[in-house]
């Protein structure tokens, strides 16, 4: 059985209490609408999303701009700023209905007993999209050259962490042989140039900027040097609370249809992806033209992708990030997005 740590439970309880005054945790939708109010027969017409400004969320913005969500009867309100708040706590507490989270960042709280559901995986990584970077004059030539040194990462359970830890194990090293410190990606150029860290694990568009402007050099590629079974690793996806998933299956199916339609458009139109990227991230058009675009997930059938979620969880257990194997069948929302689902 999965158990939540005391700290995690206290955080989530506090978040729920803080949100209770503004959000009624009932079968009503977040905007007070009912299925009868929605011409498409959805349980809710509004989905509030918090999401980072990254490459993974380009299809979300395409679906908004192209009217795909509106065509499904949805009013999707994206880019909700939580300040310093936790996305998972915001979902559980009702501050938002949905959040984009990297897959490890969703699996960790779920494994601790937090009631989350993975609605849709957004994208898969490609070679060059996530790299461990060092300064151009660094003596490091491969990952094991960083043993005993410091690596900047986004968070303790982010994709890079479990990939790097597994690579260390495969090389006969301890999973803790490299000290990992949390640094926000926009600060990666500063901490690397200043020598506060020996390396950074960085994704686009910051990765491209660091290579182009500072001459940062890659010594590990998440796609080509990572876990063999996860060369095209799932980057992240959209999560909701278990309660929201149970109460709004039609609305979530509609969300998946619109998002995967946008994903197909994005895969077929990379120039539009680059143009869109420079409108909601800090990447200027010159950088956006050179970034590695991930492979966006065009299927809404998450059941077909359960095996790769399972594999990620296994790696996280093997590397000590998770203490026990979570129930993936309970985590992945397997609706295929079919109308009426």
C-alpha positions as CSV (number, residue, x, y, z in Angstrom):
1,X,0.0,0.0,0.0
2,X,1.2,3.5,-0.8
3,X,1.7,5.8,2.2
4,X,2.1,9.5,2.2
5,X,4.9,11.0,4.2
6,X,3.8,13.2,7.1
7,X,5.4,16.2,5.4
8,X,3.6,15.6,2.2
9,X,0.3,15.1,3.8
10,X,0.6,18.2,5.9
11,X,1.4,20.3,2.8
12,X,-1.5,18.9,0.9
13,X,-4.0,19.3,3.8
14,X,-2.8,22.9,4.3
15,X,-3.3,23.6,0.6
16,X,-6.8,22.1,0.6
17,X,-7.8,24.1,3.6
18,X,-6.5,27.3,2.0
19,X,-8.5,26.6,-1.1
20,X,-11.7,25.5,0.6
21,X,-13.0,29.0,1.1
22,X,-12.9,29.7,-2.6
23,X,-13.5,26.3,-4.1
24,X,-16.3,23.9,-3.1
25,X,-15.2,20.4,-3.4
26,X,-18.5,19.0,-4.7
27,X,-19.7,17.4,-7.9
28,X,-20.3,20.8,-9.3
29,X,-17.7,22.0,-11.8
30,X,-15.1,24.7,-10.9
31,X,-17.0,27.4,-12.7
32,X,-20.4,26.4,-11.3
33,X,-21.6,25.1,-14.6
34,X,-23.4,21.7,-15.1
35,X,-23.7,19.3,-18.0
36,X,-27.1,20.9,-18.7
37,X,-25.5,24.3,-19.2
38,X,-23.0,22.9,-21.8
39,X,-24.2,22.4,-25.3
40,X,-21.7,19.5,-25.7
41,X,-23.1,17.8,-22.6
42,X,-19.8,18.1,-20.7
43,X,-19.8,18.0,-16.9
44,X,-17.8,21.3,-16.9
45,X,-17.1,23.9,-19.5
46,X,-14.0,25.4,-17.8
47,X,-10.6,23.8,-17.1
48,X,-8.1,25.9,-15.2
49,X,-4.5,24.9,-15.9
50,X,-1.1,25.8,-14.5
51,X,1.7,25.0,-16.9
52,X,5.3,26.1,-17.3
53,X,6.4,28.1,-20.4
54,X,8.3,25.2,-22.1
55,X,8.4,23.3,-25.4
56,X,6.1,20.6,-24.0
57,X,3.2,23.1,-23.7
58,X,3.3,24.4,-27.3
59,X,0.3,22.2,-28.4
60,X,-1.7,23.5,-25.5
61,X,-1.2,27.1,-26.9
62,X,-1.9,25.9,-30.4
63,X,-5.2,24.3,-29.3
64,X,-6.1,27.6,-27.6
65,X,-5.2,29.7,-30.6
66,X,-6.8,27.4,-33.2
67,X,-10.0,27.1,-31.3
68,X,-9.7,23.3,-30.8
69,X,-10.8,23.5,-27.1
70,X,-13.7,25.8,-28.0
71,X,-14.8,23.4,-30.7
72,X,-15.1,20.8,-27.9
73,X,-17.2,23.1,-25.7
74,X,-14.3,23.9,-23.4
75,X,-13.1,27.2,-22.0
76,X,-9.5,26.3,-21.1
77,X,-7.7,28.9,-19.0
78,X,-4.0,28.2,-19.2
79,X,-0.8,29.8,-17.8
80,X,-2.3,30.3,-14.3
81,X,0.6,31.7,-12.2
82,X,0.9,30.0,-8.8
83,X,3.8,32.1,-7.7
84,X,6.0,29.9,-5.4
85,X,3.2,27.4,-4.9
86,X,3.3,23.7,-5.7
87,X,1.5,22.6,-8.8
88,X,0.4,19.3,-7.1
89,X,-0.9,21.1,-4.0
90,X,-2.8,23.5,-6.3
91,X,-4.5,20.6,-8.1
92,X,-5.4,18.8,-4.9
93,X,-6.5,22.0,-3.1
94,X,-8.7,23.1,-6.0
95,X,-6.8,26.3,-6.9
96,X,-6.5,24.9,-10.4
97,X,-8.1,21.9,-12.1
98,X,-5.1,20.6,-13.9
99,X,-1.3,21.0,-14.0
100,X,1.5,20.1,-16.4
101,X,4.1,18.3,-14.5
102,X,7.2,16.3,-15.5
103,X,6.4,12.6,-15.2
104,X,8.7,12.0,-12.2
105,X,7.3,15.0,-10.5
106,X,3.8,13.5,-10.7
107,X,4.8,9.9,-9.9
108,X,6.6,10.9,-6.6
109,X,3.6,12.5,-4.9
110,X,1.3,9.8,-6.3
111,X,3.6,7.1,-4.8
112,X,3.3,8.9,-1.4
113,X,-0.5,8.6,-1.4
114,X,-1.6,11.8,-3.1
115,X,-4.7,11.2,-5.3
116,X,-3.5,12.2,-8.8
117,X,-4.4,11.0,-12.2
118,X,-2.3,11.3,-15.4
119,X,-4.7,12.5,-18.1
120,X,-2.4,12.9,-21.0
121,X,1.4,12.6,-21.7
122,X,2.4,15.7,-23.7
123,X,5.6,14.7,-25.4
124,X,8.6,12.4,-25.8
125,X,12.2,13.6,-25.7
126,X,14.5,13.7,-28.7
127,X,18.3,13.7,-29.0
128,X,19.7,17.1,-28.0
129,X,16.6,18.2,-26.2
130,X,18.0,17.6,-22.7
131,X,21.7,17.6,-22.0
132,X,24.2,17.8,-19.1
133,X,26.3,20.9,-20.0
134,X,29.7,21.9,-18.8
135,X,31.8,25.0,-19.4
136,X,33.9,24.9,-22.6
137,X,37.1,24.7,-20.6
138,X,35.9,21.9,-18.3
139,X,38.0,18.8,-18.0
140,X,34.8,16.7,-18.0
141,X,34.2,14.6,-21.1
142,X,31.6,12.1,-19.9
143,X,29.1,11.8,-17.1
144,X,31.3,9.9,-14.7
145,X,33.8,12.7,-14.8
146,X,31.4,14.6,-12.6
147,X,31.6,12.1,-9.8
148,X,32.2,14.1,-6.6
149,X,31.1,17.3,-8.3
150,X,27.8,19.3,-8.5
151,X,25.0,19.2,-11.0
152,X,22.2,21.8,-11.3
153,X,18.8,20.2,-11.8
154,X,15.2,21.4,-11.8
155,X,13.9,19.4,-8.9
156,X,14.7,16.2,-6.9
157,X,12.4,14.0,-9.1
158,X,12.7,15.6,-12.5
159,X,13.4,13.5,-15.6
160,X,17.1,14.4,-15.7
161,X,17.6,13.2,-12.1
162,X,16.4,9.6,-12.6
163,X,18.2,9.3,-16.0
164,X,21.5,10.5,-14.6
165,X,21.2,8.3,-11.5
166,X,20.4,5.3,-13.6
167,X,23.4,6.1,-15.8
168,X,25.6,6.3,-12.7
169,X,24.4,2.9,-11.6
170,X,25.0,1.4,-15.0
171,X,28.6,2.7,-14.8
172,X,29.1,1.1,-11.4
173,X,28.8,4.3,-9.4
174,X,26.6,5.2,-6.5
175,X,23.4,7.0,-7.4
176,X,24.6,9.8,-5.1
177,X,28.1,10.0,-6.7
178,X,27.1,13.4,-8.2
179,X,25.7,16.1,-5.9
180,X,22.5,17.5,-7.3
181,X,21.3,20.9,-6.4
182,X,18.0,22.5,-7.4
183,X,18.3,25.5,-9.7
184,X,15.6,27.1,-11.9
185,X,16.5,26.6,-15.6
186,X,16.7,30.4,-16.3
187,X,19.5,30.6,-13.8
188,X,21.5,27.7,-15.3
189,X,23.7,30.0,-17.4
190,X,24.6,32.1,-14.3
191,X,25.4,29.3,-11.9
192,X,27.5,27.5,-14.6
193,X,29.5,30.5,-15.7
194,X,30.1,31.6,-12.1
195,X,31.4,28.2,-11.1
196,X,28.7,27.7,-8.4
197,X,28.1,24.3,-10.1
198,X,30.2,22.1,-12.3
199,X,27.4,21.2,-14.7
200,X,23.8,21.8,-15.4
201,X,21.1,19.5,-16.8
202,X,19.2,21.8,-19.1
203,X,16.4,21.6,-21.6
204,X,15.5,23.9,-24.5
205,X,15.2,26.7,-25.0
206,X,17.8,27.5,-22.3
207,X,20.0,24.7,-23.5
208,X,20.3,26.2,-27.0
209,X,21.0,29.6,-25.6
210,X,23.8,28.3,-23.3
211,X,25.5,26.4,-26.2
212,X,25.1,29.3,-28.6
213,X,26.0,32.2,-26.4
214,X,28.3,30.7,-23.8
215,X,29.8,27.8,-25.6
216,X,28.5,25.3,-23.1
217,X,29.5,21.7,-24.0
218,X,27.3,18.6,-23.6
219,X,28.7,15.5,-22.0
220,X,25.5,13.5,-21.5
221,X,22.4,13.4,-23.7
222,X,19.2,12.2,-22.0
223,X,17.9,10.5,-25.2
224,X,21.1,8.8,-26.5
225,X,23.0,8.2,-23.3
226,X,20.0,7.5,-20.9
227,X,18.0,4.4,-20.2
228,X,18.0,2.1,-23.3
229,X,14.3,1.3,-23.0
230,X,13.5,5.0,-22.7
231,X,15.5,6.6,-25.5
232,X,12.3,8.4,-26.4
233,X,11.5,9.2,-22.8
234,X,8.1,10.6,-21.7
235,X,8.8,14.2,-20.7
236,X,5.7,15.1,-18.7
237,X,1.9,15.5,-18.9
238,X,-1.3,16.8,-17.5
239,X,-2.6,15.7,-14.1
240,X,-5.8,16.2,-12.2
241,X,-7.0,15.0,-8.8
242,X,-8.8,11.7,-8.6
243,X,-12.0,13.5,-7.7
244,X,-11.9,15.7,-10.7
245,X,-11.2,12.8,-13.0
246,X,-14.2,10.8,-11.6
247,X,-16.6,13.8,-11.8
248,X,-15.6,15.0,-15.3
249,X,-14.8,12.1,-17.7
250,X,-16.5,13.7,-20.7
251,X,-14.7,17.0,-20.2
252,X,-11.3,15.3,-19.9
253,X,-12.0,13.2,-23.0
254,X,-12.8,16.5,-24.8
255,X,-9.6,18.0,-23.5
256,X,-7.6,15.0,-24.8
257,X,-9.2,15.2,-28.2
258,X,-8.3,18.9,-28.6
259,X,-4.8,18.5,-27.3
260,X,-3.9,15.5,-29.4
261,X,-5.3,17.3,-32.5
262,X,-3.0,20.2,-31.7
263,X,-0.1,17.7,-31.1
264,X,-0.6,16.3,-34.6
265,X,-0.6,19.8,-36.1
266,X,2.6,20.7,-34.1
267,X,4.4,17.5,-35.4
268,X,3.4,18.4,-39.0
269,X,4.3,22.1,-38.7
270,X,7.6,22.6,-36.8
271,X,8.0,26.2,-38.1
272,X,4.7,27.1,-36.4
273,X,6.0,25.4,-33.2
274,X,9.1,27.6,-33.3
275,X,7.1,30.7,-33.9
276,X,4.7,29.9,-31.1
277,X,7.6,29.2,-28.7
278,X,8.9,32.7,-28.9
279,X,5.5,34.1,-28.0
280,X,5.1,32.6,-24.5
281,X,8.7,31.8,-23.4
282,X,11.8,33.9,-23.0
283,X,13.3,32.4,-26.1
284,X,13.9,35.0,-28.8
285,X,13.2,34.0,-32.5
286,X,16.9,33.3,-33.2
287,X,17.0,30.8,-30.3
288,X,13.6,29.3,-31.1
289,X,14.8,28.6,-34.7
290,X,17.6,26.3,-33.3
291,X,15.8,24.4,-30.4
292,X,15.2,20.7,-30.6
293,X,11.4,20.1,-30.9
294,X,10.1,17.1,-28.9
295,X,7.8,14.5,-30.4
296,X,4.3,15.4,-29.3
297,X,1.9,12.6,-28.4
298,X,-0.9,12.3,-30.9
299,X,-2.7,9.4,-29.3
300,X,-5.2,10.0,-26.5
301,X,-5.1,6.3,-25.5
302,X,-3.0,6.5,-22.4
303,X,-3.5,2.8,-21.8
304,X,-1.2,2.3,-24.8
305,X,1.5,4.3,-23.0
306,X,1.2,2.7,-19.6
307,X,4.2,0.5,-20.2
308,X,6.6,3.5,-20.5
309,X,5.1,5.1,-17.4
310,X,5.7,1.8,-15.6
311,X,9.3,1.8,-16.8
312,X,9.9,5.3,-15.5
313,X,8.5,4.3,-12.1
314,X,10.8,1.2,-12.1
315,X,13.9,3.4,-12.8
316,X,12.8,5.8,-10.0
317,X,12.5,2.9,-7.6
318,X,15.8,1.4,-8.7
319,X,17.6,4.8,-8.1
320,X,16.0,5.4,-4.7
321,X,13.8,8.3,-5.7
322,X,10.7,6.3,-5.0
323,X,10.6,3.9,-2.0
324,X,8.1,1.5,-3.5
325,X,6.5,0.7,-6.8
326,X,3.2,2.7,-7.3
327,X,0.1,1.3,-8.8
328,X,0.4,2.6,-12.4
329,X,-3.1,1.3,-13.4
330,X,-4.5,3.6,-10.8
331,X,-2.4,6.5,-11.9
332,X,-2.9,6.5,-15.6
333,X,-6.4,7.7,-16.8
334,X,-7.0,5.3,-19.6
335,X,-9.9,7.0,-21.4
336,X,-9.0,7.1,-25.1
337,X,-10.7,10.5,-25.6
338,X,-13.6,9.0,-27.7
339,X,-16.7,11.1,-27.8
340,X,-18.8,10.4,-24.8
341,X,-15.9,8.8,-22.9
